[in-house]
Amino acid sequence: LTTLLASLPPSSTYFSLEFFPPKTQAGFTNLQARLARMTTAFRPLFVTVTWGAGGSTSTKSLELAEVCQRQLGVPTVLHLTCTNMTQRIIDEALEECRGAGIRNILALRGDPPREEYKDPVTESSPKQTPAEEEDFVWAVDLVKYIRRKHGDYFCIGVAGYPEGHADESHPEAGKQNVEQDLPYLAEKTKAGADFIMTQLTYDADAYQRYEERLRDYVDQDSNEKIFKNIPIIPGLMPIQSYQIVRRITKLSHAKIPEDISTRIEAVKNDDEEVKKVGVEIISELVDKIRGLPQPVGLPRGLHFYTLNLEKSVAFILERCGLLPSLTGPDSPTTSDDSDVAVE
Ligand code: FAD
């Protein structure tokens, strides 16, 4: 991605799309068709494929990432978590990526199973790490490990949290605020991260404050503004239903600003209206984010958590003028199955 980003015109906007591996073979087949359609018509700069914590989806995630990279020819980022994972699974995943031509990893800690929500430093983990194996506790351990084992082969992304981190391993109401998280984000960046991708947000003001804080942040050790020029890609989730938005914002601790909440509440019993209003809300959010100042020469990125769905993203991209062209064989026509859940 680093090379790809450097090749974009400085004032341009690019976007990426996130997918998760479906559980069933039928779901996988359906998603493949949808992916082919979406990547051809929308032309995302890259796609990302999620990874189940603890490696629970490792085979399926790798299979899906390989389809994206190899068959569809779209630069692909594989999410990779490290907590509660053996070094062997991580080594295999990285080797498979190399074999498939995947050169981008989003390096994450992942969430430990609920009973493990304790201070990972002071309390022993149920995972017994053999003496010769790497002990991955935080995402920074994974960033360091990838750099040590694979040099600059991979472009590495790490997670950022514009509204703080919902983390039950932190004693204070299960939440780590932005300020507390910044030194750790700095550690990940110094260890070799190339870009930051954020937790979803619906709050343009909170996002703006976050970017400004990062750009101005002075690292204690180096005394440098280490986030000054790093790509920060905001995570945006189209509003697919009233229930989903409520559940996700609770899980992620993302706040829904009052004006947005009022607009969704007003139509909450009509699924189609929720989606329609949702498209307006996210399009406005995109416009606001695109209007924020960027470091000179850095194009503006946007990351859409698609939930494997097509229509809302299509409408948002169209409204925001982010589709490559509106006519011709690659036009962004969505198919009839484009809003059927693919699980
Ligand atoms: P870290 O950077 O390790 O941080 C975790 C928490 O610990 C933070 O609160 C941080 O401030 C704190 N911390 C870090 N280092 C230290 C230290 N040395 N001492 C004390 N505290 C410390 N999860 C999945 O399972 N699969 C996915 O595919 C996935 N994709 C994601 C994509 C994005 C864009 C984002 C934002 C999150 C994603 N997640 C995914 C969720 C992520 O795994 C969780 O949010 C997880 O709880 C934290 O991961 P992290 O990489 O931010 O961890």
Boltz pocket constraint, residues with backbone or C-beta under 6 A from the ligand:
constraints:
  - pocket:
      binder: B
      contacts: [[A, 49], [A, 50], [A, 51], [A, 52], [A, 53], [A, 54], [A, 79], [A, 80], [A, 81], [A, 106], [A, 107], [A, 108], [A, 109], [A, 110], [A, 111], [A, 137], [A, 138], [A, 139], [A, 140], [A, 158], [A, 159], [A, 160], [A, 165], [A, 166], [A, 167], [A, 176], [A, 180], [A, 181], [A, 182], [A, 184], [A, 188], [A, 197], [A, 198], [A, 199], [A, 200], [A, 235]]
      max_distance: 6.0
